[in-house]
Amino acid sequence: MILRSVTAEDLPLFFEHQRDAAALRMAAFPSRERDAFLTHWRTQVLRPENVTRTIVVGGLVAGYVSSWEQDGKRLVAYWMGREHWGKGVATRALSEFLVHEPVRPLHAWVAVHNVGSMRVLEKCGFRAVAQEPPQHADGVAEVLMMLGPR
C-alpha cells in the first residue's frame, strides 16, 4: 500500500466509488452526479491548503484520504472502493496519512451505524468526543471523533 498525490486519472475511479450503494449507506453521504463531483474535487478537495492522497494497493487505486479545515476544525475523511473493505487497507492508509498530516487535534465525523469506519479511526488513536442526534432528513446520527496532540 502506498499513498501518492492525486492525479486527474484518479477522479473517474473516485467518482465510481462514491456511486456504490453499499458505500453510500455506510457513509450516510449522498452521491454526486459526474459534473458536480468533478467540480467539487477540482475546486474544493484539491485546494492547496488541503492534504489529499490516493491510496494504491497492488498497483490499483483503492481510494483516497484527505484533510481540510471546516468550522474551525481540521477534519479527515477517507473513502475506499468496496473491493478493499475488510482487508486493513483503510487502517494502514490512515495510519500512514497521519504521519504526514501534523495538525492536531484532528477530527472525523462518522455515521453511528458505520462501525467499520469507527474501528479504523479507533485503531489510529481517535476517540469519540461528541454524538449528534439525527438532525438531517435522513435520520442519521453521527459521532465526532478526535485525535489529540502527539
PLY file of the C-alpha trace (Angstrom):
ply
format ascii 1.0
element vertex 150
property float x
property float y
property float z
element edge 149
property int vertex1
property int vertex2
end_header
0.00 0.00 0.00
1.29 3.44 -0.90
-0.07 6.96 -0.66
0.65 9.29 -3.56
-0.55 12.60 -4.93
-3.93 12.59 -6.63
-3.85 12.64 -10.44
-6.58 13.53 -12.92
-6.79 9.83 -13.81
-7.86 9.01 -10.22
-11.01 11.14 -10.31
-13.13 8.83 -12.50
-12.33 5.96 -10.13
-13.23 8.07 -7.07
-16.45 9.02 -8.86
-17.37 5.36 -9.33
-16.51 4.56 -5.69
-18.92 7.26 -4.46
-21.73 5.80 -6.58
-21.63 2.42 -4.80
-24.96 1.99 -2.98
-23.49 -0.03 -0.09
-20.73 2.53 0.47
-23.25 5.37 0.40
-25.35 3.64 3.09
-22.29 3.11 5.28
-21.01 6.66 4.87
-24.51 8.18 5.04
-23.36 10.54 2.33
-25.17 11.42 -0.90
-23.66 10.60 -4.26
-22.95 13.44 -6.66
-23.58 13.49 -10.39
-20.42 13.36 -12.52
-20.08 17.10 -13.29
-20.86 18.12 -9.70
-18.40 15.52 -8.40
-15.56 16.68 -10.66
-16.24 20.33 -9.89
-16.23 19.63 -6.15
-12.91 17.80 -6.37
-11.25 20.41 -8.56
-12.46 23.45 -6.60
-12.74 22.16 -3.02
-10.88 18.91 -2.34
-7.70 19.61 -4.32
-7.13 23.08 -2.82
-3.50 23.75 -1.80
-4.35 24.06 1.91
-5.89 20.57 1.94
-3.89 17.35 2.11
-5.30 14.65 -0.18
-3.65 11.38 -1.16
-4.61 8.48 -3.39
-4.39 5.05 -1.77
-2.78 2.49 -4.09
-2.79 -1.26 -3.35
-1.05 -3.71 -5.65
-0.80 -1.04 -8.32
-4.56 -0.33 -8.23
-6.29 2.76 -6.91
-8.14 1.67 -3.77
-9.45 5.03 -2.55
-8.29 8.28 -1.01
-7.67 10.00 2.31
-7.94 13.75 2.82
-7.84 16.51 5.44
-9.19 20.06 5.38
-10.35 22.94 7.60
-14.07 23.28 8.31
-15.90 25.17 11.05
-12.68 25.78 12.96
-11.62 22.12 12.97
-9.13 20.16 10.91
-11.14 17.19 9.56
-10.06 13.95 7.97
-12.02 11.57 5.76
-11.31 8.57 3.59
-13.19 6.52 1.04
-12.33 3.01 -0.06
-13.60 1.04 -3.01
-15.74 -1.79 -1.64
-13.41 -4.47 -3.05
-10.82 -3.27 -0.48
-13.09 -3.36 2.59
-12.20 -5.63 5.49
-8.56 -6.06 4.48
-6.96 -3.48 6.78
-6.22 -1.11 3.89
-8.12 1.85 5.37
-6.36 1.47 8.72
-2.92 1.25 7.10
-3.68 4.20 4.81
-5.00 6.44 7.58
-2.10 5.49 9.86
0.41 6.42 7.15
-1.50 9.61 6.31
-1.35 10.73 9.95
2.46 10.69 9.77
2.27 13.35 7.04
-0.65 15.39 8.48
0.88 17.12 11.52
-2.16 19.13 12.65
-3.64 18.09 15.99
-6.26 17.86 17.12
-7.65 16.17 14.03
-11.36 15.35 13.81
-13.57 12.97 11.84
-17.36 12.71 11.59
-18.67 9.17 11.19
-22.20 7.79 10.98
-23.11 5.87 14.15
-24.00 2.77 12.14
-20.64 2.76 10.32
-18.92 0.50 12.84
-16.11 -0.42 10.44
-15.08 3.18 9.92
-15.28 3.89 13.65
-12.98 0.94 14.24
-10.47 2.25 11.66
-10.40 5.61 13.46
-10.04 3.98 16.88
-7.13 1.82 15.69
-5.43 5.04 14.59
-5.88 6.68 18.00
-9.13 8.61 17.53
-11.67 8.69 20.38
-15.35 9.68 20.34
-15.84 13.17 21.79
-19.44 14.01 20.83
-22.51 12.42 19.34
-25.02 14.34 17.28
-28.60 13.11 17.37
-30.27 12.65 13.99
-30.74 16.17 12.69
-30.95 15.62 8.98
-33.87 14.42 6.90
-32.08 11.09 6.50
-32.27 10.49 10.28
-28.58 9.55 10.56
-26.80 10.22 13.86
-23.08 10.97 13.71
-20.17 10.73 16.12
-17.34 13.28 16.20
-14.04 11.52 16.77
-10.79 13.26 17.65
-7.10 12.50 17.57
-5.42 14.67 20.20
-1.93 16.14 20.43
1.05 13.84 19.94
0 1
1 2
2 3
3 4
4 5
5 6
6 7
7 8
8 9
9 10
10 11
11 12
12 13
13 14
14 15
15 16
16 17
17 18
18 19
19 20
20 21
21 22
22 23
23 24
24 25
25 26
26 27
27 28
28 29
29 30
30 31
31 32
32 33
33 34
34 35
35 36
36 37
37 38
38 39
39 40
40 41
41 42
42 43
43 44
44 45
45 46
46 47
47 48
48 49
49 50
50 51
51 52
52 53
53 54
54 55
55 56
56 57
57 58
58 59
59 60
60 61
61 62
62 63
63 64
64 65
65 66
66 67
67 68
68 69
69 70
70 71
71 72
72 73
73 74
74 75
75 76
76 77
77 78
78 79
79 80
80 81
81 82
82 83
83 84
84 85
85 86
86 87
87 88
88 89
89 90
90 91
91 92
92 93
93 94
94 95
95 96
96 97
97 98
98 99
99 100
100 101
101 102
102 103
103 104
104 105
105 106
106 107
107 108
108 109
109 110
110 111
111 112
112 113
113 114
114 115
115 116
116 117
117 118
118 119
119 120
120 121
121 122
122 123
123 124
124 125
125 126
126 127
127 128
128 129
129 130
130 131
131 132
132 133
133 134
134 135
135 136
136 137
137 138
138 139
139 140
140 141
141 142
142 143
143 144
144 145
145 146
146 147
147 148
148 149
